[in-house]
């Protein structure tokens, strides 16, 4: 009789352990699932037309003004690509806002995270400054605040006025697709990518209209139309990060006409 | 009068040692305060090379602290009881190593006051989160494991005999602690490798064998450093008593382990020589033929593996205490070289996001501040170990076995009743 009791007790113990293991495994898989990018109603994306970019750096400056960025740091960096014909080609590079962002995956404290509209955000109050995200980012999109940004911002007021707080010393920072403008614009009933008051500063300032912004989920948005009509590519696509910034390559004039 | 004073303050080698260490610690303290005050801008770290000397010290001290879990697992789980005195030393070395790593990290992160965020905000996806959690938990295990050692402090025994009694009794749970330690260490030692191994953006790092290499090199290096430290202490002071036969046997085992480590490392490098892979091929070239070539061929391969392998497997040199010590120190140095080479090479080879752009290189030389603060972390470790040898009988192969038995008997009886 006692033997049976012990067996029953053991059985209960065993099943309790089993349930705990299953619950634990479930908890782990669920967290895993939730760390993938949640898909909201809108999915912001940018198309950059390299045949139109003249490398004027206006986007860099407007970005530095609107986001109050240290002049040593560029959220929008304009790098030189090769030549097409006798034309210099440029690669303007904001944050790619990857669908599978390495920075979000590696952050030990979830200071980098996905918004449900696809924007990869930084929680500057949570970041511990380990710089693993910088190590992991394939696009050099992150800059560390090695020192505190004090004093006047040389890009202000010529290129715009700051809309967000300065980041503290000791955290990395990066482009946020001007989320503050998007959110404010949406609350006013404006359409990001169409109304300048709801569109990222770099898109508004571009003198040649090389940057196009919009919602991937809206088939009528400029971004969706361009992606449908033109050949586009993304940077380091082989890494599988799924960038939300697409490039229309510059081609020789003769080819473009043909 | 002067004569009397002179007689009272005889300058002993011990005092000179403490004096030198004190100076390095003071310089490092000033450097550390400057870092907290002015920020990381006074280091030579950049956005291209955000992980430098301090990360290498962090990685190396965790690796060289791995003797604790490997030897404790051997003694308490695999039944190699006679090596218990060496495991005791290893536990203390581990405790020092992990606190060194913690110091380096606190210095290195941009927001040291938020160090606790990793305990509150979990990202189970992040290797670095896992490493941080494991290190914190394992440090707790190490503190518990080191309790019986700290209980040896004469002053503590005299004034708080009850507390030291309780601390000594923790020893009874050594096997359980060894199991937890083995689990946590296996996790974070290999995850430290995976921290680099999962970075797809840098092809030189992106490979699964990173975890294996980090784990294996940590076990080899950790055991070696513990043995070397024990032997050196025994040479320098009569406070340290070693059983040379025990050390010789473990050193022989290290010799065999080195064959395995050499195989993995050589295979890792050789397997990358086939086919051109952008970034990875350049990294390998940088390591084996470029600026890291001396570190790799001489530091890691020749002095870190081949020479000590021969010295430890060839009986006459192994039996010779000098050669054995040399070999053990070389192994530990080789593991540090491996950590440095891996961390730096992966960052100095720059892959551009611009399509078709050539691969470029950057450079990194630690600043004076980084070197001073880094040296102080190492000096802290050396000081702590020498104090342990002098006051806690950390290296004492004669005394511990008996005490272990006594404690064992004392504790098991009341528990059974």
Interface residues (C-beta under 8 A of the other chain):
Chain A: X28 X31 X32 X35 X79 X80 X81 X82 X91 X93 X102 X105 X106 X107 X108 X109 X110 X111 X126 X127 X128 X129 X130 X131 X132 X134 X135 X136 X137 X138 X139 X140 X142 X143 X144 X145 X146 X147 X148 X168 X169 X170 X171 X172 X233 X235 X236 X239 X240
Chain B: X38 X39 X40 X41 X43 X45 X47 X48 X50 X51 X108 X109 X110 X111 X114 X115 X117 X118 X121 X122 X123 X124 X125 X126 X127 X128 X129 X132 X195 X198 X199 X200 X201 X202 X347 X351 X352 X353 X354 X355 X356 X357
